[in-house]
Amino acid sequence: MNEYRRIPLSFNALDKKGTKRHLLAAILRTVKSGMYLNGPQGTRLVQQVQRYFGEKNVVLTGSGHDALFIAVKSFSLAPDDEVIVPANAYPTVFPLVMAGVGVRLVDVDENGQIDISALRKAISSKTKGVVVVHMYGLMADMTALMHIAHKKHLFVIEDCAQAFGSLQGGKKSGTFGDIACFSFYPTKNLATFGDGGALMTKRKKVFEYARMAVSYGEQRRYKSQFISGHSRIPEIQAAILNIAIRDISRNARKRKEVFRWYREALKETNLGKHVRLFLPTPETDPMMHLLVAEVDDRDGLRVFLAKKNIPTQVHYPYPVHSVSAFMHLGYRKGSFPMAERLARRIVSLPYHEYLTKKDVQYIIDTMKFFYAS
């Protein structure tokens, strides 16, 4: 095959066309203001997130990890209380365990979302809540999940780190459950130059707890109501997000177009027996963070694509129960067959709003060449 330019796997905020000048100007203004934490940029970002989701209780955090930690802590769970979480949600489990709650893993479906039947079977007298992870920007079946949660009196936390802007049944991710947690990590749909996150909730008590938990448990300055650390998003990062959120709808349209190009290009090949794209359910309109496929000979394909200037990644190569840090959960190989199968076979392909149709066709043609050889 002919040499082709290197295709970026993703774009960080500063690389995005048409925004660099505005971003640098916003950073300079913030630096000159002398206000680096808890200032007007953070206040404005809260207002923009409130407006976007139509929800009023929003608290900014230093990261998506912190948002999840605070969300779980807000329920004052006992050490033998449990929350259910999908077995492929590697980053999500860390703050849950750190919050001192029991974690019960369940398997996922073929598109990496929590398996509803497995969830139903996993509920016990210890179960207090479900942390649903909208992996890759696709979404779990929230109608079925919320029905189970209401029937069993469970709280629901939505991990929307990879799904800012996704919809199901016309309703935005993060607006189904009791709490939504977001990450603004540099590669996310809404991204900054470092870390940042947010917590959004329908529960007033959770909101009041979160407002204090992000700053030493303070009800007001120096009046701490409980022991807490601090979790703050810097003003510079908030300023960047205030610009980036303007483009979120436009970027969503472009990403959907890129996804359509991938699907159309694949249909025109015989790659179906080797490559399966992860797809949304019919009622879901995703703002996908990653484009993930289940493939034959994953490692061989990745090496071949890299030689052809096509970078790839794996999100994630190990299910939670196979990671040394979580061996104490007591699960064994074979406990979650689908999560284990996907971990061996999935690959994340280049996916962002700056891909061209020619880029996508080159990626598919290169994959076709690999499987034909």
Secondary structure as GFF3:
##gff-version 3
##sequence-region A 1 373
A	DSSP	three_ten_helix	13	15	.	.	.	ID=ss1
A	DSSP	alpha_helix	20	33	.	.	.	ID=ss2
A	DSSP	alpha_helix	40	53	.	.	.	ID=ss3
A	DSSP	beta_strand	58	61	.	.	.	ID=ss4
A	DSSP	alpha_helix	64	73	.	.	.	ID=ss5
A	DSSP	beta_strand	82	86	.	.	.	ID=ss6
A	DSSP	alpha_helix	90	98	.	.	.	ID=ss7
A	DSSP	beta_strand	102	106	.	.	.	ID=ss8
A	DSSP	alpha_helix	116	122	.	.	.	ID=ss9
A	DSSP	beta_strand	127	133	.	.	.	ID=ss10
A	DSSP	three_ten_helix	135	137	.	.	.	ID=ss11
A	DSSP	alpha_helix	142	152	.	.	.	ID=ss12
A	DSSP	beta_strand	155	159	.	.	.	ID=ss13
A	DSSP	beta_strand	167	168	.	.	.	ID=ss14
A	DSSP	beta_strand	171	172	.	.	.	ID=ss15
A	DSSP	beta_strand	179	183	.	.	.	ID=ss16
A	DSSP	beta_strand	197	201	.	.	.	ID=ss17
A	DSSP	alpha_helix	204	213	.	.	.	ID=ss18
A	DSSP	beta_strand	218	220	.	.	.	ID=ss19
A	DSSP	beta_strand	223	224	.	.	.	ID=ss20
A	DSSP	alpha_helix	235	244	.	.	.	ID=ss21
A	DSSP	three_ten_helix	245	247	.	.	.	ID=ss22
A	DSSP	alpha_helix	248	267	.	.	.	ID=ss23
A	DSSP	three_ten_helix	271	273	.	.	.	ID=ss24
A	DSSP	beta_strand	275	277	.	.	.	ID=ss25
A	DSSP	beta_strand	284	285	.	.	.	ID=ss26
A	DSSP	beta_strand	291	295	.	.	.	ID=ss27
A	DSSP	alpha_helix	298	307	.	.	.	ID=ss28
A	DSSP	three_ten_helix	320	322	.	.	.	ID=ss29
A	DSSP	three_ten_helix	324	329	.	.	.	ID=ss30
A	DSSP	alpha_helix	337	345	.	.	.	ID=ss31
A	DSSP	beta_strand	346	349	.	.	.	ID=ss32
A	DSSP	alpha_helix	357	372	.	.	.	ID=ss33
###
